[in-house]
Amino acid sequence: MVALLNEALSGIDRPRFQDLQAAVSRCCEAQGIRRPSKATLYHYLSVAPVPAYRWADLPAAVQRSLHNLDEDTWVPARQVVFAAFNYGDVHAISFASGLPWLALYQADRVRGWRPKSHALLRAVMTGRGI
């Protein structure tokens, strides 16, 4: 069931939650286990795995926003979004805006946002339907 969830959540666009819940319910019925509650599924969104990027493979603008990292460091996508919006220029923000929806969703819940940067992230999320 976790593999099904991770696959459904890994896309660029946010899946309809009703479709996600229905797929999980079908999977649980097939395995003979109790389906998780809606609250459990929503909680999983905040801890589900997101892609990680090697610092050296990121664009230069994003690298500058993620200062003091070794080139072999792997950075979770939610941290790329947080750093790009808080400390990056327009190129870093543009790159981060195009990351998978779950990275933006999880970054939105990270502490330490600058108010204007967080507002910009929320505007991007609204525009993408997240």
C-alpha positions in Angstrom: 0.0 0.0 0.0 2.9 2.4 0.8 4.4 1.8 -2.6 1.0 2.6 -4.2 0.8 5.9 -2.2 4.3 6.9 -3.1 3.7 6.3 -6.8 0.5 8.2 -6.7 2.1 11.2 -4.9 5.2 11.3 -7.0 3.9 13.3 -10.0 4.3 16.9 -10.9 0.6 17.7 -10.4 -1.4 17.0 -7.3 -3.7 14.0 -7.7 -7.4 14.3 -6.6 -7.6 13.2 -3.0 -10.8 11.3 -3.6 -9.1 9.2 -6.3 -6.1 8.6 -4.0 -8.4 7.5 -1.2 -10.4 5.2 -3.5 -7.2 3.5 -4.8 -5.9 3.0 -1.2 -9.3 1.6 -0.2 -9.2 -0.9 -3.1 -5.7 -1.9 -2.3 -6.6 -2.5 1.4 -9.7 -4.5 0.5 -7.6 -6.7 -1.8 -5.1 -7.3 1.0 -7.8 -7.8 3.7 -6.6 -4.9 5.9 -8.5 -2.0 7.3 -8.2 1.1 5.2 -6.6 4.2 6.7 -8.6 7.2 7.7 -8.6 10.4 5.7 -6.6 12.0 8.5 -4.0 9.3 8.2 -3.7 9.9 4.5 -3.3 13.7 5.0 -0.7 13.1 7.7 1.2 10.9 5.3 1.5 13.8 2.8 3.7 15.6 5.3 6.1 12.6 5.7 6.0 11.0 2.3 9.4 10.7 0.5 10.2 13.5 -2.0 13.0 13.4 -4.6 16.5 14.5 -3.6 18.9 16.3 -5.8 22.7 16.3 -5.8 23.9 19.8 -5.0 26.3 19.8 -7.9 23.5 18.9 -10.4 21.3 21.8 -9.4 21.3 25.1 -11.4 23.9 27.7 -10.3 21.1 30.0 -8.9 19.8 27.2 -6.7 23.3 26.3 -5.6 23.8 29.9 -4.4 20.7 29.7 -2.3 21.9 26.5 -0.8 25.2 27.9 0.4 27.8 26.0 2.4 27.1 22.5 1.0 29.5 20.0 -0.4 29.0 19.2 -4.1 28.2 15.5 -3.2 25.4 16.5 -0.8 21.9 15.2 -1.6 19.3 17.8 -0.8 15.6 16.9 -0.4 13.3 18.7 -2.8 11.4 20.4 0.1 14.7 22.0 1.2 15.4 23.1 -2.3 12.1 24.9 -2.4 12.6 26.5 1.0 16.0 27.8 0.2 15.2 29.0 -3.3 12.1 31.0 -2.2 13.8 32.4 1.0 17.3 33.1 -0.3 17.3 32.6 -4.0 16.9 34.9 -7.0 14.2 34.7 -9.6 16.0 31.9 -11.4 16.1 29.8 -8.3 12.5 30.5 -7.5 11.5 29.6 -11.1 13.3 26.2 -10.8 11.7 25.5 -7.4 8.3 26.4 -8.7 8.5 23.6 -11.2 9.4 20.8 -8.7 6.9 18.1 -7.9 3.8 19.3 -6.0 4.6 17.3 -2.9 7.9 19.2 -2.5 6.0 22.5 -2.4 3.4 21.1 -0.1 6.0 19.9 2.4 8.1 23.0 2.1 5.0 25.1 3.0 5.0 23.4 6.4 8.7 24.0 7.2 9.4 26.5 9.9 11.4 29.6 9.4 9.8 31.2 6.4 10.2 34.9 5.6 6.7 36.3 5.3 7.0 37.6 1.8 8.8 34.5 0.6 6.1 32.3 2.1 3.4 34.4 0.5 5.1 33.9 -2.9 5.2 30.1 -2.3 1.5 30.2 -1.4 0.8 32.1 -4.6 2.7 29.5 -6.7 0.9 26.7 -5.0 -2.5 28.3 -5.6 -1.6 28.8 -9.2 -0.7 25.2 -9.6 -3.8 24.0 -7.7 -1.9 22.6 -4.7 
